[in-house]
């Protein structure tokens, strides 16, 4: 018999660096979950993604047990890593801060594919390119589907 779900909790935690301090501790503690149990499990499952910002969807059950799913890093974080920038532009329509190539966009789209709402890699690339434009990054070169 399936457990009764009492709620969900979304967090963004750096891989391998979950600890009971804010924001993880208070968010889990307010729901009555074992904070250290979550931290140990999360850190064990994210050893290979050390330091990357990872979204986590925690499913909370009625008996105060939990299960969690680790998603892929946000496209914006991956784009900043590829472009070697610290943050996006304050006015992305006027001030461009850098550029990424279509090969970089393809790599990010392939990484994000399990979490994207897209069927083909090209549509995933268009989504990632849109995120890049809204951050003030230009996508250099011609799109593979236009060549």
N, CA, C and O atoms as a GROMACS GRO file, in nm:
protein
  588
    1UNK      N    1   0.084  -0.118   0.000
    1UNK     CA    2   0.000   0.000   0.000
    1UNK      C    3   0.088   0.124   0.000
    1UNK      O    4   0.187   0.130   0.073
    2UNK      N    5   0.053   0.222  -0.080
    2UNK     CA    6   0.131   0.344  -0.092
    2UNK      C    7   0.111   0.433   0.031
    2UNK      O    8   0.004   0.436   0.091
    3UNK      N    9   0.217   0.504   0.067
    3UNK     CA   10   0.209   0.596   0.180
    3UNK      C   11   0.127   0.718   0.141
    3UNK      O   12   0.121   0.755   0.023
    4UNK      N   13   0.064   0.779   0.240
    4UNK     CA   14  -0.014   0.900   0.214
    4UNK      C   15   0.079   1.021   0.209
    4UNK      O   16   0.156   1.044   0.302
    5UNK      N   17   0.071   1.097   0.101
    5UNK     CA   18   0.156   1.214   0.083
    5UNK      C   19   0.091   1.333   0.153
    5UNK      O   20  -0.026   1.363   0.131
    6UNK      N   21   0.169   1.400   0.238
    6UNK     CA   22   0.115   1.517   0.307
    6UNK      C   23   0.163   1.648   0.246
    6UNK      O   24   0.109   1.753   0.279
    7UNK      N   25   0.263   1.645   0.158
    7UNK     CA   26   0.307   1.768   0.095
    7UNK      C   27   0.438   1.752   0.019
    7UNK      O   28   0.500   1.646   0.017
    8UNK      N   29   0.476   1.863  -0.043
    8UNK     CA   30   0.600   1.868  -0.120
    8UNK      C   31   0.681   1.990  -0.074
    8UNK      O   32   0.625   2.085  -0.020
    9UNK      N   33   0.810   1.985  -0.096
    9UNK     CA   34   0.897   2.095  -0.062
    9UNK      C   35   1.005   2.106  -0.170
    9UNK      O   36   1.069   2.006  -0.204
   10UNK      N   37   1.023   2.225  -0.223
   10UNK     CA   38   1.126   2.247  -0.325
   10UNK      C   39   1.240   2.326  -0.262
   10UNK      O   40   1.218   2.429  -0.198
   11UNK      N   41   1.362   2.277  -0.283
   11UNK     CA   42   1.482   2.342  -0.232
   11UNK      C   43   1.586   2.350  -0.342
   11UNK      O   44   1.581   2.274  -0.439
   12UNK      N   45   1.681   2.441  -0.326
   12UNK     CA   46   1.799   2.444  -0.411
   12UNK      C   47   1.920   2.437  -0.319
   12UNK      O   48   1.944   2.528  -0.239
   13UNK      N   49   1.995   2.328  -0.332
   13UNK     CA   50   2.107   2.302  -0.242
   13UNK      C   51   2.231   2.270  -0.326
   13UNK      O   52   2.221   2.208  -0.431
   14UNK      N   53   2.347   2.313  -0.278
   14UNK     CA   54   2.472   2.280  -0.347
   14UNK      C   55   2.505   2.133  -0.322
   14UNK      O   56   2.493   2.083  -0.211
   15UNK      N   57   2.547   2.065  -0.428
   15UNK     CA   58   2.576   1.922  -0.422
   15UNK      C   59   2.683   1.889  -0.320
   15UNK      O   60   2.790   1.950  -0.320
   16UNK      N   61   2.655   1.792  -0.234
   16UNK     CA   62   2.751   1.748  -0.133
   16UNK      C   63   2.770   1.844  -0.018
   16UNK      O   64   2.857   1.822   0.066
   17UNK      N   65   2.691   1.953  -0.012
   17UNK     CA   66   2.712   2.055   0.091
   17UNK      C   67   2.586   2.084   0.172
   17UNK      O   68   2.573   2.193   0.227
   18UNK      N   69   2.493   1.988   0.179
   18UNK     CA   70   2.372   2.010   0.258
   18UNK      C   71   2.408   2.003   0.406
   18UNK      O   72   2.476   1.910   0.450
   19UNK      N   73   2.363   2.101   0.482
   19UNK     CA   74   2.383   2.101   0.627
   19UNK      C   75   2.259   2.160   0.694
   19UNK      O   76   2.177   2.223   0.628
   20UNK      N   77   2.245   2.140   0.825
   20UNK     CA   78   2.122   2.182   0.892
   20UNK      C   79   2.103   2.333   0.907
   20UNK      O   80   2.001   2.376   0.961
   21UNK      N   81   2.198   2.412   0.861
   21UNK     CA   82   2.181   2.558   0.871
   21UNK      C   83   2.082   2.606   0.766
   21UNK      O   84   2.047   2.531   0.675
   22UNK      N   85   2.036   2.732   0.776
   22UNK     CA   86   1.942   2.783   0.674
   22UNK      C   87   2.003   2.777   0.536
   22UNK      O   88   2.125   2.793   0.524
   23UNK      N   89   1.926   2.754   0.432
   23UNK     CA   90   1.781   2.742   0.425
   23UNK      C   91   1.729   2.600   0.444
   23UNK      O   92   1.608   2.581   0.457
   24UNK      N   93   1.817   2.499   0.447
   24UNK     CA   94   1.772   2.360   0.452
   24UNK      C   95   1.706   2.327   0.586
   24UNK      O   96   1.595   2.274   0.588
   25UNK      N   97   1.773   2.356   0.696
   25UNK     CA   98   1.725   2.320   0.828
   25UNK      C   99   1.586   2.373   0.861
   25UNK      O  100   1.497   2.295   0.895
   26UNK      N  101   1.565   2.505   0.853
   26UNK     CA  102   1.432   2.558   0.886
   26UNK      C  103   1.321   2.508   0.794
   26UNK      O  104   1.209   2.485   0.840
   27UNK      N  105   1.352   2.490   0.666
   27UNK     CA  106   1.248   2.443   0.572
   27UNK      C  107   1.205   2.301   0.606
   27UNK      O  108   1.086   2.271   0.607
   28UNK      N  109   1.301   2.212   0.636
   28UNK     CA  110   1.268   2.074   0.670
   28UNK      C  111   1.212   2.064   0.812
   28UNK      O  112   1.120   1.986   0.836
   29UNK      N  113   1.266   2.143   0.904
   29UNK     CA  114   1.221   2.140   1.043
   29UNK      C  115   1.076   2.185   1.057
   29UNK      O  116   1.003   2.132   1.140
   30UNK      N  117   1.035   2.282   0.976
   30UNK     CA  118   0.897   2.331   0.982
   30UNK      C  119   0.798   2.223   0.940
   30UNK      O  120   0.683   2.224   0.983
   31UNK      N  121   0.844   2.129   0.858
   31UNK     CA  122   0.757   2.019   0.814
   31UNK      C  123   0.770   1.897   0.906
   31UNK      O  124   0.700   1.797   0.886
   32UNK      N  125   0.858   1.904   1.006
   32UNK     CA  126   0.872   1.795   1.102
   32UNK      C  127   0.959   1.681   1.053
   32UNK      O  128   0.945   1.568   1.101
   33UNK      N  129   1.050   1.707   0.959
   33UNK     CA  130   1.135   1.602   0.904
   33UNK      C  131   1.268   1.594   0.979
   33UNK      O  132   1.309   1.690   1.043
   34UNK      N  133   1.334   1.480   0.970
   34UNK     CA  134   1.465   1.461   1.029
   34UNK      C  135   1.568   1.530   0.938
   34UNK      O  136   1.597   1.482   0.828
   35UNK      N  137   1.622   1.640   0.986
   35UNK     CA  138   1.710   1.724   0.904
   35UNK      C  139   1.842   1.652   0.874
   35UNK      O  140   1.887   1.652   0.759
   36UNK      N  141   1.902   1.591   0.974
   36UNK     CA  142   2.032   1.526   0.953
   36UNK      C  143   2.019   1.405   0.861
   36UNK      O  144   2.110   1.377   0.783
   37UNK      N  145   1.907   1.335   0.869
   37UNK     CA  146   1.885   1.220   0.780
   37UNK      C  147   1.882   1.267   0.634
   37UNK      O  148   1.942   1.204   0.547
   38UNK      N  149   1.813   1.379   0.608
   38UNK     CA  150   1.809   1.435   0.473
   38UNK      C  151   1.948   1.476   0.428
   38UNK      O  152   1.990   1.444   0.317
   39UNK      N  153   2.021   1.547   0.514
   39UNK     CA  154   2.154   1.596   0.478
   39UNK      C  155   2.249   1.482   0.443
   39UNK      O  156   2.323   1.489   0.344
   40UNK      N  157   2.247   1.375   0.523
   40UNK     CA  158   2.335   1.261   0.497
   40UNK      C  159   2.300   1.193   0.365
   40UNK      O  160   2.388   1.161   0.286
   41UNK      N  161   2.170   1.170   0.341
   41UNK     CA  162   2.128   1.105   0.216
   41UNK      C  163   2.161   1.192   0.095
   41UNK      O  164   2.212   1.143  -0.006
   42UNK      N  165   2.131   1.322   0.105
   42UNK     CA  166   2.155   1.414  -0.007
   42UNK      C  167   2.304   1.421  -0.039
   42UNK      O  168   2.343   1.411  -0.155
   43UNK      N  169   2.387   1.437   0.063
   43UNK     CA  170   2.532   1.448   0.040
   43UNK      C  171   2.588   1.319  -0.019
   43UNK      O  172   2.679   1.324  -0.102
   44UNK      N  173   2.536   1.204   0.022
   44UNK     CA  174   2.583   1.077  -0.032
   44UNK      C  175   2.545   1.063  -0.180
   44UNK      O  176   2.625   1.012  -0.259
   45UNK      N  177   2.425   1.108  -0.217
   45UNK     CA  178   2.380   1.094  -0.355
   45UNK      C  179   2.436   1.201  -0.449
   45UNK      O  180   2.426   1.186  -0.571
   46UNK      N  181   2.496   1.307  -0.395
   46UNK     CA  182   2.547   1.414  -0.481
   46UNK      C  183   2.698   1.433  -0.470
   46UNK      O  184   2.748   1.542  -0.495
   47UNK      N  185   2.771   1.329  -0.432
   47UNK     CA  186   2.916   1.339  -0.421
   47UNK      C  187   2.982   1.377  -0.554
   47UNK      O  188   3.078   1.455  -0.556
   48UNK      N  189   2.932   1.322  -0.666
   48UNK     CA  190   2.994   1.350  -0.796
   48UNK      C  191   2.956   1.489  -0.849
   48UNK      O  192   3.018   1.535  -0.946
   49UNK      N  193   2.858   1.555  -0.790
   49UNK     CA  194   2.817   1.688  -0.834
   49UNK      C  195   2.853   1.792  -0.729
   49UNK      O  196   2.776   1.884  -0.702
   50UNK      N  197   2.968   1.777  -0.670
   50UNK     CA  198   3.014   1.861  -0.560
   50UNK      C  199   3.012   2.009  -0.598
   50UNK      O  200   3.074   2.049  -0.697
   51UNK      N  201   2.942   2.091  -0.520
   51UNK     CA  202   2.940   2.235  -0.538
   51UNK      C  203   2.840   2.288  -0.640
   51UNK      O  204   2.818   2.409  -0.645
   52UNK      N  205   2.778   2.202  -0.721
   52UNK     CA  206   2.680   2.249  -0.819
   52UNK      C  207   2.547   2.276  -0.751
   52UNK      O  208   2.507   2.201  -0.661
   53UNK      N  209   2.479   2.380  -0.792
   53UNK     CA  210   2.347   2.413  -0.738
   53UNK      C  211   2.245   2.315  -0.797
   53UNK      O  212   2.229   2.309  -0.919
   54UNK      N  213   2.177   2.239  -0.711
   54UNK     CA  214   2.085   2.135  -0.757
   54UNK      C  215   1.946   2.156  -0.698
   54UNK      O  216   1.932   2.165  -0.576
   55UNK      N  217   1.843   2.165  -0.782
   55UNK     CA  218   1.707   2.169  -0.730
   55UNK      C  219   1.667   2.032  -0.676
   55UNK      O  220   1.703   1.929  -0.734
   56UNK      N  221   1.594   2.030  -0.566
   56UNK     CA  222   1.551   1.906  -0.503
   56UNK      C  223   1.402   1.915  -0.475
   56UNK      O  224   1.354   2.014  -0.421
   57UNK      N  225   1.328   1.811  -0.513
   57UNK     CA  226   1.185   1.802  -0.482
   57UNK      C  227   1.169   1.696  -0.374
   57UNK      O  228   1.188   1.577  -0.398
   58UNK      N  229   1.133   1.741  -0.253
   58UNK     CA  230   1.116   1.652  -0.139
   58UNK      C  231   0.968   1.617  -0.127
   58UNK      O  232   0.884   1.707  -0.117
   59UNK      N  233   0.936   1.488  -0.127
   59UNK     CA  234   0.800   1.441  -0.106
   59UNK      C  235   0.787   1.404   0.041
   59UNK      O  236   0.861   1.320   0.091
   60UNK      N  237   0.691   1.467   0.110
   60UNK     CA  238   0.673   1.446   0.252
   60UNK      C  239   0.552   1.355   0.272
   60UNK      O  240   0.444   1.381   0.218
   61UNK      N  241   0.571   1.248   0.348
   61UNK     CA  242   0.462   1.154   0.375
   61UNK      C  243   0.400   1.183   0.511
   61UNK      O  244   0.459   1.252   0.594
   62UNK      N  245   0.280   1.130   0.532
   62UNK     CA  246   0.204   1.157   0.655
   62UNK      C  247   0.276   1.109   0.780
   62UNK      O  248   0.258   1.167   0.887
   63UNK      N  249   0.357   1.003   0.770
   63UNK     CA  250   0.429   0.951   0.888
   63UNK      C  251   0.562   1.023   0.911
   63UNK      O  252   0.648   0.973   0.984
   64UNK      N  253   0.580   1.139   0.850
   64UNK     CA  254   0.698   1.225   0.861
   64UNK      C  255   0.823   1.165   0.798
   64UNK      O  256   0.934   1.210   0.825
   65UNK      N  257   0.806   1.063   0.716
   65UNK     CA  258   0.918   1.014   0.637
   65UNK      C  259   0.920   1.095   0.507
   65UNK      O  260   0.826   1.170   0.480
   66UNK      N  261   1.023   1.080   0.428
   66UNK     CA  262   1.035   1.160   0.305
   66UNK      C  263   1.109   1.082   0.198
   66UNK      O  264   1.176   0.982   0.225
   67UNK      N  265   1.095   1.131   0.076
   67UNK     CA  266   1.169   1.082  -0.037
   67UNK      C  267   1.204   1.206  -0.118
   67UNK      O  268   1.129   1.303  -0.115
   68UNK      N  269   1.314   1.205  -0.190
   68UNK     CA  270   1.348   1.324  -0.268
   68UNK      C  271   1.405   1.287  -0.404
   68UNK      O  272   1.467   1.182  -0.422
   69UNK      N  273   1.381   1.377  -0.499
   69UNK     CA  274   1.429   1.362  -0.636
   69UNK      C  275   1.522   1.479  -0.663
   69UNK      O  276   1.487   1.594  -0.640
   70UNK      N  277   1.641   1.448  -0.712
   70UNK     CA  278   1.739   1.552  -0.745
   70UNK      C  279   1.728   1.582  -0.894
   70UNK      O  280   1.740   1.491  -0.977
   71UNK      N  281   1.705   1.708  -0.927
   71UNK     CA  282   1.691   1.751  -1.066
   71UNK      C  283   1.827   1.794  -1.121
   71UNK      O  284   1.926   1.797  -1.049
   72UNK      N  285   1.829   1.828  -1.250
   72UNK     CA  286   1.952   1.879  -1.310
   72UNK      C  287   1.969   2.026  -1.273
   72UNK      O  288   1.870   2.094  -1.243
   73UNK      N  289   2.092   2.077  -1.274
   73UNK     CA  290   2.114   2.218  -1.238
   73UNK      C  291   2.035   2.311  -1.329
   73UNK      O  292   2.010   2.278  -1.445
   74UNK      N  293   1.997   2.429  -1.279
   74UNK     CA  294   1.924   2.525  -1.363
   74UNK      C  295   2.005   2.566  -1.486
   74UNK      O  296   2.128   2.573  -1.482
   75UNK      N  297   1.934   2.593  -1.596
   75UNK     CA  298   2.001   2.633  -1.721
   75UNK      C  299   2.082   2.760  -1.701
   75UNK      O  300   2.190   2.773  -1.758
   76UNK      N  301   2.031   2.853  -1.621
   76UNK     CA  302   2.102   2.978  -1.599
   76UNK      C  303   2.238   2.954  -1.533
   76UNK      O  304   2.336   3.019  -1.569
   77UNK      N  305   2.244   2.863  -1.437
   77UNK     CA  306   2.370   2.832  -1.370
   77UNK      C  307   2.468   2.768  -1.469
   77UNK      O  308   2.587   2.802  -1.470
   78UNK      N  309   2.419   2.675  -1.551
   78UNK     CA  310   2.506   2.611  -1.650
   78UNK      C  311   2.556   2.712  -1.754
   78UNK      O  312   2.672   2.705  -1.796
   79UNK      N  313   2.470   2.804  -1.794
   79UNK     CA  314   2.511   2.907  -1.890
   79UNK      C  315   2.619   2.998  -1.831
   79UNK      O  316   2.714   3.035  -1.900
   80UNK      N  317   2.604   3.035  -1.704
   80UNK     CA  318   2.706   3.119  -1.641
   80UNK      C  319   2.839   3.045  -1.632
   80UNK      O  320   2.944   3.106  -1.648
   81UNK      N  321   2.836   2.914  -1.606
   81UNK     CA  322   2.960   2.836  -1.603
   81UNK      C  323   3.027   2.834  -1.740
   81UNK      O  324   3.148   2.851  -1.750
   82UNK      N  325   2.948   2.813  -1.846
   82UNK     CA  326   3.003   2.806  -1.982
   82UNK      C  327   3.061   2.941  -2.026
   82UNK      O  328   3.165   2.946  -2.092
   83UNK      N  329   2.993   3.051  -1.987
   83UNK     CA  330   3.039   3.183  -2.030
   83UNK      C  331   3.144   3.241  -1.935
   83UNK      O  332   3.200   3.347  -1.963
   84UNK      N  333   3.170   3.171  -1.822
   84UNK     CA  334   3.269   3.215  -1.723
   84UNK      C  335   3.235   3.352  -1.665
   84UNK      O  336   3.323   3.436  -1.645
   85UNK      N  337   3.106   3.373  -1.638
   85UNK     CA  338   3.060   3.498  -1.577
   85UNK      C  339   3.007   3.470  -1.437
   85UNK      O  340   2.974   3.356  -1.405
   86UNK      N  341   3.000   3.574  -1.355
   86UNK     CA  342   2.949   3.559  -1.219
   86UNK      C  343   2.798   3.571  -1.212
   86UNK      O  344   2.733   3.498  -1.138
   87UNK      N  345   2.741   3.665  -1.291
   87UNK     CA  346   2.596   3.683  -1.291
   87UNK      C  347   2.551   3.741  -1.424
   87UNK      O  348   2.632   3.787  -1.504
   88UNK      N  349   2.420   3.738  -1.447
   88UNK     CA  350   2.364   3.788  -1.572
   88UNK      C  351   2.359   3.939  -1.575
   88UNK      O  352   2.394   4.006  -1.478
   89UNK      N  353   2.315   3.993  -1.688
   89UNK     CA  354   2.307   4.137  -1.708
   89UNK      C  355   2.187   4.195  -1.634
   89UNK      O  356   2.083   4.129  -1.623
   90UNK      N  357   2.201   4.317  -1.584
   90UNK     CA  358   2.090   4.386  -1.521
   90UNK      C  359   1.987   4.434  -1.622
   90UNK      O  360   1.867   4.437  -1.592
   91UNK      N  361   2.033   4.470  -1.741
   91UNK     CA  362   1.943   4.511  -1.850
   91UNK      C  363   1.979   4.425  -1.973
   91UNK      O  364   2.053   4.471  -2.060
   92UNK      N  365   1.928   4.303  -1.979
   92UNK     CA  366   1.972   4.210  -2.083
   92UNK      C  367   1.937   4.252  -2.225
   92UNK      O  368   2.003   4.210  -2.320
   93UNK      N  369   1.833   4.335  -2.242
   93UNK     CA  370   1.798   4.378  -2.378
   93UNK      C  371   1.893   4.483  -2.430
   93UNK      O  372   1.902   4.501  -2.552
   94UNK      N  373   1.965   4.554  -2.344
   94UNK     CA  374   2.056   4.660  -2.388
   94UNK      C  375   2.203   4.627  -2.366
   94UNK      O  376   2.288   4.659  -2.450
   95UNK      N  377   2.233   4.563  -2.256
   95UNK     CA  378   2.373   4.539  -2.219
   95UNK      C  379   2.403   4.389  -2.222
   95UNK      O  380   2.353   4.313  -2.138
   96UNK      N  381   2.483   4.348  -2.316
   96UNK     CA  382   2.522   4.207  -2.328
   96UNK      C  383   2.651   4.185  -2.249
   96UNK      O  384   2.743   4.267  -2.255
   97UNK      N  385   2.657   4.075  -2.174
   97UNK     CA  386   2.772   4.052  -2.088
   97UNK      C  387   2.870   3.950  -2.143
   97UNK      O  388   2.983   3.942  -2.096
   98UNK      N  389   2.829   3.873  -2.242
   98UNK     CA  390   2.916   3.770  -2.296
   98UNK      C  391   2.844   3.689  -2.402
   98UNK      O  392   2.735   3.726  -2.446
   99UNK      N  393   2.905   3.579  -2.441
   99UNK     CA  394   2.842   3.495  -2.542
   99UNK      C  395   2.872   3.348  -2.515
   99UNK      O  396   2.970   3.313  -2.448
  100UNK      N  397   2.786   3.264  -2.570
  100UNK     CA  398   2.806   3.119  -2.568
  100UNK      C  399   2.787   3.069  -2.710
  100UNK      O  400   2.718   3.132  -2.790
  101UNK      N  401   2.848   2.957  -2.742
  101UNK     CA  402   2.835   2.902  -2.878
  101UNK      C  403   2.717   2.805  -2.882
  101UNK      O  404   2.665   2.766  -2.777
  102UNK      N  405   2.676   2.767  -3.002
  102UNK     CA  406   2.567   2.671  -3.016
  102UNK      C  407   2.609   2.534  -2.965
  102UNK      O  408   2.524   2.455  -2.923
  103UNK      N  409   2.740   2.504  -2.968
  103UNK     CA  410   2.788   2.378  -2.911
  103UNK      C  411   2.767   2.375  -2.759
  103UNK      O  412   2.729   2.273  -2.702
  104UNK      N  413   2.793   2.491  -2.694
  104UNK     CA  414   2.768   2.502  -2.551
  104UNK      C  415   2.619   2.485  -2.521
  104UNK      O  416   2.582   2.416  -2.426
  105UNK      N  417   2.534   2.547  -2.603
  105UNK     CA  418   2.389   2.538  -2.585
  105UNK      C  419   2.344   2.393  -2.601
  105UNK      O  420   2.259   2.346  -2.525
  106UNK      N  421   2.401   2.322  -2.699
  106UNK     CA  422   2.367   2.181  -2.719
  106UNK      C  423   2.407   2.097  -2.597
  106UNK      O  424   2.330   2.011  -2.552
  107UNK      N  425   2.528   2.121  -2.543
  107UNK     CA  426   2.574   2.047  -2.424
  107UNK      C  427   2.478   2.068  -2.306
  107UNK      O  428   2.441   1.973  -2.237
  108UNK      N  429   2.438   2.193  -2.285
  108UNK     CA  430   2.347   2.225  -2.175
  108UNK      C  431   2.211   2.161  -2.198
  108UNK      O  432   2.151   2.107  -2.105
  109UNK      N  433   2.161   2.167  -2.321
  109UNK     CA  434   2.030   2.108  -2.352
  109UNK      C  435   2.033   1.956  -2.332
  109UNK      O  436   1.936   1.899  -2.284
  110UNK      N  437   2.144   1.891  -2.369
  110UNK     CA  438   2.155   1.746  -2.348
  110UNK      C  439   2.159   1.713  -2.199
  110UNK      O  440   2.102   1.612  -2.156
  111UNK      N  441   2.226   1.797  -2.120
  111UNK     CA  442   2.230   1.777  -1.976
  111UNK      C  443   2.092   1.794  -1.914
  111UNK      O  444   2.052   1.717  -1.827
  112UNK      N  445   2.018   1.898  -1.960
  112UNK     CA  446   1.888   1.932  -1.902
  112UNK      C  447   1.772   1.852  -1.959
  112UNK      O  448   1.661   1.863  -1.908
  113UNK      N  449   1.794   1.773  -2.062
  113UNK     CA  450   1.684   1.705  -2.133
  113UNK      C  451   1.587   1.628  -2.043
  113UNK      O  452   1.466   1.635  -2.068
  114UNK      N  453   1.632   1.557  -1.940
  114UNK     CA  454   1.533   1.486  -1.855
  114UNK      C  455   1.433   1.580  -1.786
  114UNK      O  456   1.321   1.539  -1.757
  115UNK      N  457   1.473   1.704  -1.759
  115UNK     CA  458   1.387   1.797  -1.687
  115UNK      C  459   1.318   1.899  -1.778
  115UNK      O  460   1.234   1.976  -1.732
  116UNK      N  461   1.354   1.901  -1.907
  116UNK     CA  462   1.293   1.998  -1.998
  116UNK      C  463   1.160   1.947  -2.051
  116UNK      O  464   1.137   1.826  -2.061
  117UNK      N  465   1.074   2.040  -2.085
  117UNK     CA  466   0.944   2.008  -2.144
  117UNK      C  467   0.960   2.012  -2.296
  117UNK      O  468   0.897   2.093  -2.364
  118UNK      N  469   1.045   1.923  -2.348
  118UNK     CA  470   1.075   1.922  -2.491
  118UNK      C  471   1.095   1.778  -2.537
  118UNK      O  472   1.139   1.692  -2.461
  119UNK      N  473   1.060   1.753  -2.665
  119UNK     CA  474   1.075   1.618  -2.720
  119UNK      C  475   1.204   1.601  -2.797
  119UNK      O  476   1.262   1.492  -2.798
  120UNK      N  477   1.252   1.707  -2.863
  120UNK     CA  478   1.374   1.697  -2.943
  120UNK      C  479   1.484   1.783  -2.883
  120UNK      O  480   1.457   1.877  -2.808
  121UNK      N  481   1.607   1.751  -2.919
  121UNK     CA  482   1.721   1.827  -2.870
  121UNK      C  483   1.717   1.970  -2.926
  121UNK      O  484   1.761   2.063  -2.859
  122UNK      N  485   1.665   1.987  -3.050
  122UNK     CA  486   1.657   2.122  -3.109
  122UNK      C  487   1.563   2.211  -3.029
  122UNK      O  488   1.594   2.328  -3.006
  123UNK      N  489   1.448   2.158  -2.988
  123UNK     CA  490   1.356   2.241  -2.909
  123UNK      C  491   1.414   2.270  -2.771
  123UNK      O  492   1.390   2.378  -2.716
  124UNK      N  493   1.489   2.176  -2.716
  124UNK     CA  494   1.559   2.201  -2.590
  124UNK      C  495   1.665   2.309  -2.606
  124UNK      O  496   1.684   2.392  -2.518
  125UNK      N  497   1.735   2.306  -2.721
  125UNK     CA  498   1.835   2.409  -2.749
  125UNK      C  499   1.771   2.547  -2.760
  125UNK      O  500   1.828   2.646  -2.715
  126UNK      N  501   1.652   2.554  -2.822
  126UNK     CA  502   1.582   2.683  -2.833
  126UNK      C  503   1.545   2.736  -2.695
  126UNK      O  504   1.553   2.857  -2.671
  127UNK      N  505   1.505   2.648  -2.604
  127UNK     CA  506   1.471   2.691  -2.468
  127UNK      C  507   1.594   2.745  -2.396
  127UNK      O  508   1.587   2.849  -2.330
  128UNK      N  509   1.706   2.675  -2.407
  128UNK     CA  510   1.829   2.717  -2.341
  128UNK      C  511   1.878   2.849  -2.402
  128UNK      O  512   1.926   2.937  -2.330
  129UNK      N  513   1.867   2.862  -2.535
  129UNK     CA  514   1.908   2.987  -2.602
  129UNK      C  515   1.821   3.104  -2.555
  129UNK      O  516   1.871   3.215  -2.539
  130UNK      N  517   1.694   3.080  -2.533
  130UNK     CA  518   1.605   3.184  -2.481
  130UNK      C  519   1.646   3.227  -2.342
  130UNK      O  520   1.641   3.346  -2.309
  131UNK      N  521   1.685   3.131  -2.259
  131UNK     CA  522   1.734   3.163  -2.125
  131UNK      C  523   1.862   3.247  -2.135
  131UNK      O  524   1.880   3.342  -2.060
  132UNK      N  525   1.950   3.210  -2.228
  132UNK     CA  526   2.074   3.285  -2.246
  132UNK      C  527   2.045   3.430  -2.286
  132UNK      O  528   2.105   3.523  -2.232
  133UNK      N  529   1.951   3.448  -2.380
  133UNK     CA  530   1.917   3.584  -2.422
  133UNK      C  531   1.858   3.665  -2.307
  133UNK      O  532   1.886   3.784  -2.295
  134UNK      N  533   1.776   3.603  -2.223
  134UNK     CA  534   1.715   3.676  -2.112
  134UNK      C  535   1.816   3.707  -2.001
  134UNK      O  536   1.786   3.785  -1.911
  135UNK      N  537   1.933   3.645  -2.007
  135UNK     CA  538   2.039   3.674  -1.911
  135UNK      C  539   2.138   3.777  -1.964
  135UNK      O  540   2.226   3.822  -1.890
  136UNK      N  541   2.125   3.815  -2.089
  136UNK     CA  542   2.218   3.909  -2.148
  136UNK      C  543   2.335   3.843  -2.218
  136UNK      O  544   2.437   3.907  -2.243
  137UNK      N  545   2.322   3.715  -2.251
  137UNK     CA  546   2.425   3.644  -2.325
  137UNK      C  547   2.381   3.633  -2.471
  137UNK      O  548   2.264   3.610  -2.499
  138UNK      N  549   2.475   3.649  -2.562
  138UNK     CA  550   2.444   3.627  -2.703
  138UNK      C  551   2.486   3.486  -2.740
  138UNK      O  552   2.585   3.434  -2.688
  139UNK      N  553   2.411   3.425  -2.831
  139UNK     CA  554   2.446   3.292  -2.879
  139UNK      C  555   2.515   3.312  -3.014
  139UNK      O  556   2.451   3.353  -3.111
  140UNK      N  557   2.645   3.284  -3.020
  140UNK     CA  558   2.724   3.313  -3.140
  140UNK      C  559   2.712   3.202  -3.242
  140UNK      O  560   2.696   3.084  -3.207
  141UNK      N  561   2.719   3.240  -3.368
  141UNK     CA  562   2.709   3.144  -3.478
  141UNK      C  563   2.566   3.132  -3.527
  141UNK      O  564   2.477   3.202  -3.481
  142UNK      N  565   2.547   3.040  -3.622
  142UNK     CA  566   2.412   3.015  -3.672
  142UNK      C  567   2.357   2.888  -3.610
  142UNK      O  568   2.432   2.794  -3.583
  143UNK      N  569   2.229   2.886  -3.588
  143UNK     CA  570   2.165   2.770  -3.528
  143UNK      C  571   2.181   2.650  -3.620
  143UNK      O  572   2.173   2.666  -3.742
  144UNK      N  573   2.202   2.531  -3.567
  144UNK     CA  574   2.224   2.411  -3.649
  144UNK      C  575   2.106   2.382  -3.743
  144UNK      O  576   2.128   2.330  -3.852
  145UNK      N  577   1.983   2.415  -3.704
  145UNK     CA  578   1.867   2.386  -3.788
  145UNK      C  579   1.849   2.491  -3.898
  145UNK      O  580   1.767   2.472  -3.988
  146UNK      N  581   1.926   2.603  -3.892
  146UNK     CA  582   1.918   2.705  -3.997
  146UNK      C  583   2.025   2.685  -4.102
  146UNK      O  584   2.016   2.741  -4.212
  147UNK      N  585   2.126   2.607  -4.072
  147UNK     CA  586   2.239   2.591  -4.165
  147UNK      C  587   2.202   2.500  -4.282
  147UNK      O  588   2.286   2.476  -4.370
   0.00000   0.00000   0.00000
